[in-house]
Amino acid sequence: MNTIDLDISTLPASERLERWQQVLHDTFGPIEVQPMAGRMPVGNIRSTRRGPLAFHAMRYRGMNLSRQPVHVAHLNEEFVTLTLPQATMQVVHLGQERQLEAGKAYLFNHAVAYRTQLGHEYRTESVAFPATLLRERAGSLPPFLDLNACFGASASVDMVRSFAAHLAVGVASWGDHEYHRWTQQLLDMLALFLARVPDDAAEMQSHARTHHRERALRHIRAHARDPDLSPQGVARACGVSLSYLHAVFRDSGMTLEGAIFEGRLDLARRWLIDPRRAALPIRTLCYEAGFSDPAHFSRKFKGRFGVTPGELRRSAIGA
């Protein structure tokens, strides 16, 4: 178990931003802290990590947070938080403005670009976990989900909030078997919400399309390094027609070809920060990730992550 506990209010003003930046990096991965003009930065955080889950309690004011594509490129893992705000805050998440309201519950993917727009002060408690743990149970996992808006029944959301609070209290005292059992039940509870039975035919169709898209994305992730991976092959693997799969991806605002390309870029990013592949030339890595033109790969990589493959590798080696 690993615990972080910091209150920057006890530090000299000149040291606060740097120390807050460091503790957030250690807790959530690469992120930028942006001071607010004329405001003294104040914040405290307590974070306890045990097994795959981490429990956070955080309060801050006088600064905003920003995760850019270059930060996403350096993340070792995609993780999601069950976010339980105690104060309201605006956030721009994947280019969309959203409001996190006090007393509500959200599933929030942190492995994407976002920035906060703080009013006075933000307070929140959250449970963070690898996105794969929920995808294994539910298949489909949207990048942002307002549990209250989606599920309507406040009693169900209250149950999730209470269960998460119960876990946070017991994380340091339970035995391994008991702790594992409770964490699995929290994830199963969230998966049940995500896999709820649709109420009408329109929702059923939407649910089916989401299911096929997620199956296609899983196939792409598993076979991204195959240079022969194609839209036709993905459709065959999913047991649907190519035209239907193209329509499924269009509905989600992306293309099937683009998903294959993004899958290969993500694979290359993981390999570039993998110390076991540090001696592999980038050109070779490019070919093994399914690309045929290193120069084209480098341009697209920088467009996706904000750094060149060489810059990402050098920073990973330095770290």
N, C-alpha and C positions, 0 to 999 in steps of 0.2 A: 504494500500500500504506500502511496506517495501523497503527501499533503503539502500544499502551498498556502501560506497565510501572510498577507501583507496589508498594511495600512500606510499609504504614502503620506497621510496627513502628519505623520511623525517625522518626516524627512524634511531637510532644508528645501526651500522652494526651488532652488537651482537643480536639485537632483530628482525631483518628482517625476517629470515626464520620462526621463531615461529609464528610471527604475520601473515605472508602470509599463513602458514599452517592453522591457525585458521580461517581466512576469507574465504579460499577455502572450508574448512569443513562446515562453516555456509552457503555458497552459493551453493555448489555442492554435499555435503555429504562427507563421509569419503574418503580421498585421501592422498597419501604420496608425500611430496615435497623432491626432491633429489637435493642437491646443486651440481654444476659443479665445478670440481677442478680448482682453480686459477681464478674463476670468481666471481665478486661481484654480489649478487642477487639484482635485481632491478625489480619492478613491480608495476602496478596500476590497479585497477579494480573498475568499477562502475556497480552496479547491482540494478535493480528496479523490484520488484515483485508485480504484481497486479492480483488478481484472480489466475487462474491456470497457467498463463504465466509469465516468467521472462525474462528480457532484460539485456544482459550482454555486456560490452565493456571492454576488458582486453588486457594488454600488459605486457610482462615479458621477462627477460633474466637472464642467470647465474644459471638456475635451470631447472630440468625436473619434470614432474608429473607422478605418477604411481598409478593406481587403481588395487589392487590385489583382488583375490577371497574373502579374509577375509573382505575387504572393501565392496564388493558387498553384502556380507551377512548382513551388517549393514544398507544398504539403505532402507529407508522407502517406496520408490516408484521408479518404473522404469520410467526414463524420457529420452527424445530425444531432441537434439538441431538442429535447422536450423543454421548451422555454416557458417559464411561468413568471411573467412580469409582475412587479409590485408597484410600478409607476409606468406611465404611458410614454412612448417614444416613437418617433418616425424613423423609418429605415428605408433606404433604396436598395432593393434586393433583386439582382438580375435585371436592373434597369426599371423596375416597377416600384412605385412608392407604396409603402404599406405602413400601417399603424399597429404597433404592439400595445395593446391596451391592458391596463392593470386588472388583475383578477381573471384573465383569460389564459388559454393554453395554446401553444403553437408547436408545430414541428418545423424546424428551421435548418436547412442545409447550409453549413458554414463553408463548404468547399467550393464556393462560387464567389464572384465579385459582389461586394455590397459595401454600403457606408451608412453610418448612423447620422441622424439629424437631431441632436439633443436639444431639449427645451431647458428645463432647470436641472433636474437630476434624474438619473435612471437607476432603478433597483430591480434586480431579478434573481431568481433561483432557476437552475436548469440541471438537466441530466444529459450528458453527452455520451454518444456511443457510435461505433462504426456503422456507416450506412448499410454495409453488407448484412449486419445482423437483422435488420428489419426487412431488407429485400429478400432474404432467405425465407422469410415467413409470409410476406405480403406480395412479393413480386414487384408491383408498382409502388413507387415512392416519389411523390411530387417534391420539388425543391422547397416549397413553402406551403404549409397547411394550417389554417385557422380551425382548430378542433371545434370550437364553439359554433362557428358558422356552418361547418359541414355536418355536424351531428345533432345540432339543435337541442337535444335533451341535456340540460345543464347538469343533471345528476350524474350522467356518464362522465362528463369532463371533470366534475368535482371528485369522482372516484379516482380518476387518473392523477389529479393533483394530490389527493390525500395519500395515494399509494407511493408516489414519488417522494413526498415528504417523509413517509415512513421509512423508505429505503435510505434517504439521506441521514436520518437519525441513527439507523442501525449499522451503517457501512463499516464503522470502526470496531464494532463489538461482536457481530455475528461470526459464527464459525463458517468455514469455507462452504460446506454443504448447504447450510441454511441461506447464506448470502447468494450462492449460485441459484438456488431455487427461486428466491424472490426476484432476482434480476431477470430470470427467464420469464417469470409471470408478468413483469412489467412489459417486456418486449412482446409477449403473446397478446397482452391486452391491447397494445397499440396496433398490432397486426390485425386483430379482430375489427377494430374501427376501420382500418384501411380496406379490409376485405368485406365490408358490410354488403348485404344483399341489396341490389338496386330496387327502387320502388316501381319503376315503369319501364316500358320498352326502350325509350330513348336513353335512359340511364344504363340499361342492360347493354345496348349497342356501344355506348361510350366505354363501359367496363370491358367489353370484349376487345375493343380496339386498343385500349390501354394494355390489356394482357398480351396481345400480339406484339405491340411495340416493345414491351419489356422483354419478351422472349427473343425478339430480333436483336435487341441491344445486348442481351446476355450472350447470344451467339457471336455477335461482332466482337465483344470483349474477349471471348475465348479463342477466336480465330483471327485476331487483328494482324498477326504477323504473317499470315498466309497471303502471298502476293496474288493468288488466284481468287481471293475472297471477292465476291461480286453480289450485286443486288439479287440476281437470279438464284445464286447459291443460298443466300439468306432466306429468300422466300421458300425455297425447297425445304430447308431445314425447319422452317416454322410450319410447313404444311398448308400454306395459303398461296393464292395467286400473286404474281408480281404486281399487277395493277392494284390489287387490294392493299398490299403492303405499302406501295407508294402513297396511296390515299391516306393510310393510317399515319404515315409520317408527315404528310402535308397538314393534316389536322392538328398536329402538335407544333407546327411552325418550323419544321426542319425537313431535310430530304434524306432519303435512304443512303444516297451516295455520300452526303455530308456526314452522316452518322458513322459510316465506315472510315472516312478520313479522320474524324475526331477520335475514333477508337484507336487508330494507328498513332496519332499524335500523343494521346495519353499513354500508350504503351511506350513510345520513345521517351517521354518525360520520365516515366518510372525507371527505365533502364539508365538514363543519364545520371540519376542521383543514386543509383545502386552501386555501392563500393565494389561489389564483386565484378562489375563490368567497367570499372574505371580505366582499365588498360585497352578496352575495345575501341578502335578508331570510330569516330562519329560517322564517317562514311559507311563503314561496315554495319554499324548500328542502324543507320538509315535503311539500308537494304534489308536487314533482318526484320525490321518493323513493317515491311511491306511496301516501302517507297522505292521508286525507280530513279529519281533524280535528286541527288543530295542538295543542289542549289535551291530547287523548288521546295524541298523539305525544310530547309533552313528558313526560307522566307515565310512559309506558312506557320512554322513553329513560332517564330518571333511575333507574327500577327496574332497567334492564339494566346501566347503566354507572356509577351512583352519583353522577352530576352531571346538571344540566339541559343542554339544547342550548346555551343562552346561556353557561353557566359554562364548558363545554368550549371554545366558540369564543373567549371572552375569554382563557382560559389559553393557548390555542394562539397567539393574536395576541401575548400578552405574551412567550411564549417565542421 
